[in-house]
């Protein structure tokens, strides 16, 4: 019977800094694995804040990448949680209309009595949530367009190389 345990190569983690916190932060700044980030996400202080910020950034990048690949579930989940409303994205066509829907919702907030601003002159929670959602969807649109362009270029190159391979065979016949 085989042993299916995979052994990875040696690991060397460098730390730098004068204080204990600086040394710990140097590891986070260099990039920690998702497993480590999840395990330490409940850490207090600067270290915990940095780890949670890193996890949030990774999550946003993963959401954008998933949407570019046609997986809209992470995006829909983030929109539903951020806006507190139901979101349905069944097709790429529905995905392309999400931005328009968000713009209409933002227009409603801006047309409200408060104009989307608090008495302190800051955006209301709804205004800020919609702005964040619009930025996320715009990033997803851009990534999806770039992915479609790369796919088209790849298909064109494959077709061209296929045509080039067939050309000598046609000349010989």
Backbone torsions as a table, in degrees:
resi	resn	phi	psi	omega
1	UNK	NA	136.2	-178.8
2	UNK	-84.0	151.5	173.8
3	UNK	-91.8	117.9	-176.8
4	UNK	-92.0	15.8	179.2
5	UNK	-79.3	127.6	178.7
6	UNK	-93.7	129.9	177.0
7	UNK	-106.9	129.3	178.7
8	UNK	-93.0	165.3	-179.0
9	UNK	-67.7	178.4	-179.4
10	UNK	-64.5	153.0	-178.9
11	UNK	-119.7	134.3	176.5
12	UNK	-133.9	115.0	-180.0
13	UNK	-109.7	119.1	179.0
14	UNK	-89.7	138.0	172.5
15	UNK	-121.3	150.6	177.3
16	UNK	-145.2	157.8	-179.3
17	UNK	126.7	161.9	-177.6
18	UNK	-89.0	-43.5	-177.0
19	UNK	-94.0	166.2	178.3
20	UNK	-60.1	-42.9	179.7
21	UNK	-64.3	-42.7	178.7
22	UNK	-61.7	-39.6	179.8
23	UNK	-66.4	-41.5	178.6
24	UNK	-66.3	-42.6	-179.5
25	UNK	-64.5	-30.8	179.7
26	UNK	-63.8	-31.9	177.7
27	UNK	-71.3	-43.9	179.1
28	UNK	-64.0	-43.4	-179.5
29	UNK	-62.9	-32.6	179.0
30	UNK	-74.6	-16.4	178.6
31	UNK	106.8	120.5	177.1
32	UNK	-109.1	158.8	178.9
33	UNK	-70.0	160.3	178.6
34	UNK	-60.7	-35.7	-179.9
35	UNK	-62.6	-46.4	180.0
36	UNK	-64.8	-42.9	179.9
37	UNK	-60.9	-43.7	178.3
38	UNK	-63.7	-42.0	-178.1
39	UNK	-65.8	-32.9	-176.0
40	UNK	-102.8	9.1	-174.9
41	UNK	-64.7	-19.0	-179.5
42	UNK	-94.0	6.2	-179.9
43	UNK	-66.0	143.8	-179.2
44	UNK	-88.6	165.2	172.2
45	UNK	77.6	-159.2	-177.0
46	UNK	-59.3	-41.2	-177.9
47	UNK	-62.3	-48.1	179.1
48	UNK	-63.1	-40.3	178.2
49	UNK	-61.8	-44.4	-180.0
50	UNK	-64.9	-41.3	-179.7
51	UNK	-65.8	-44.2	179.4
52	UNK	-65.1	-37.7	177.2
53	UNK	-64.8	-40.7	178.0
54	UNK	-63.7	-42.4	178.6
55	UNK	-64.1	-40.6	179.7
56	UNK	-63.8	-42.6	179.3
57	UNK	-64.0	-43.5	177.6
58	UNK	-62.1	-39.6	179.1
59	UNK	-63.5	-42.3	177.8
60	UNK	-63.6	-43.5	178.9
61	UNK	-63.9	-39.5	178.5
62	UNK	-66.2	-38.1	177.9
63	UNK	-64.0	-44.7	179.3
64	UNK	-63.6	-43.4	178.9
65	UNK	-63.2	-43.2	179.8
66	UNK	-61.9	-43.4	179.5
67	UNK	-64.2	-37.5	178.5
68	UNK	-62.7	-31.1	-179.8
69	UNK	-86.5	-3.9	179.4
70	UNK	96.4	6.9	176.5
71	UNK	-97.4	101.5	-173.9
72	UNK	-94.2	-0.9	-177.9
73	UNK	-59.7	-50.9	179.8
74	UNK	-58.4	-38.8	178.5
75	UNK	-64.7	-47.3	-179.8
76	UNK	-61.2	-40.1	177.9
77	UNK	-62.3	-45.5	-179.4
78	UNK	-65.3	-39.5	178.2
79	UNK	-65.7	-43.6	-179.5
80	UNK	-62.9	-42.1	179.8
81	UNK	-69.7	-45.2	-177.4
82	UNK	-67.3	-35.2	-175.9
83	UNK	-101.7	-16.0	-179.6
84	UNK	69.2	33.9	-179.2
85	UNK	-138.6	157.8	179.1
86	UNK	-71.9	140.9	179.2
87	UNK	-130.8	132.2	175.3
88	UNK	-127.0	121.8	175.4
89	UNK	-130.0	99.8	-177.8
90	UNK	-94.6	-29.9	-174.4
91	UNK	-136.9	169.3	176.8
92	UNK	-63.7	-32.3	177.3
93	UNK	-64.1	-42.2	177.5
94	UNK	-65.7	-37.1	176.8
95	UNK	-59.7	-41.6	-177.5
96	UNK	-68.9	-17.2	178.9
97	UNK	-94.2	-6.6	-178.2
98	UNK	-61.7	-40.8	-180.0
99	UNK	-61.0	-40.4	178.4
100	UNK	-65.2	-41.8	178.5
101	UNK	-61.5	-43.7	179.2
102	UNK	-63.9	-39.9	177.4
103	UNK	-61.2	-42.0	178.3
104	UNK	-64.1	-41.0	178.5
105	UNK	-64.6	-39.9	178.0
106	UNK	-65.6	-40.0	176.8
107	UNK	-59.6	-38.8	178.0
108	UNK	-62.9	-42.9	179.8
109	UNK	-65.1	-43.2	-179.2
110	UNK	-68.3	-28.5	179.4
111	UNK	-83.9	-5.4	-179.7
112	UNK	-68.6	172.2	-177.0
113	UNK	-57.4	-38.5	-178.5
114	UNK	-82.6	-12.0	-178.0
115	UNK	69.7	19.0	179.9
116	UNK	79.1	13.1	-177.7
117	UNK	-123.2	148.3	175.6
118	UNK	-81.2	173.3	178.6
119	UNK	-66.2	-21.1	178.1
120	UNK	-84.2	1.3	178.2
121	UNK	84.5	13.0	178.8
122	UNK	-103.3	156.4	178.2
123	UNK	-62.2	142.7	176.7
124	UNK	-68.0	168.6	178.9
125	UNK	-59.1	-43.9	-179.6
126	UNK	-64.1	-41.6	179.1
127	UNK	-61.8	-49.1	-179.1
128	UNK	-64.0	-41.6	179.9
129	UNK	-63.3	-41.5	178.7
130	UNK	-67.2	-40.3	177.3
131	UNK	-60.5	-45.2	178.5
132	UNK	-62.1	-42.6	179.9
133	UNK	-63.6	-41.3	179.5
134	UNK	-63.6	-41.5	178.0
135	UNK	-62.8	-43.0	179.8
136	UNK	-63.7	-46.6	-179.6
137	UNK	-64.6	-38.9	178.1
138	UNK	-62.5	-41.0	177.5
139	UNK	-64.4	-38.0	178.0
140	UNK	-67.3	-40.9	177.0
141	UNK	-58.9	-47.2	-178.5
142	UNK	-61.9	-46.6	-179.4
143	UNK	-64.2	-38.4	179.6
144	UNK	-67.3	-40.8	178.3
145	UNK	-63.7	-41.8	178.2
146	UNK	-65.0	-39.1	178.7
147	UNK	-64.9	-43.3	177.8
148	UNK	-61.3	-40.3	179.4
149	UNK	-64.2	-45.9	178.3
150	UNK	-61.8	-41.0	178.6
151	UNK	-62.5	-43.2	179.9
152	UNK	-64.5	-42.0	178.3
153	UNK	-63.9	-40.7	179.1
154	UNK	-64.2	-43.5	178.5
155	UNK	-64.6	-41.3	179.1
156	UNK	-64.0	-41.8	178.8
157	UNK	-65.5	-40.3	178.5
158	UNK	-65.5	-40.8	178.9
159	UNK	-66.5	-39.3	-179.9
160	UNK	-66.1	-43.5	179.4
161	UNK	-68.5	-32.2	176.6
162	UNK	-67.6	-42.6	177.6
163	UNK	-64.4	-40.6	-179.9
164	UNK	-65.6	-35.8	179.2
165	UNK	-70.8	-31.9	-179.0
166	UNK	-81.0	-24.5	-176.5
167	UNK	-59.5	-46.6	178.7
168	UNK	-63.2	-33.2	179.6
169	UNK	-68.3	-34.9	179.1
170	UNK	-71.4	-37.1	179.2
171	UNK	-66.9	-35.3	-178.9
172	UNK	-69.6	-29.8	-177.1
173	UNK	-80.3	NA	NA
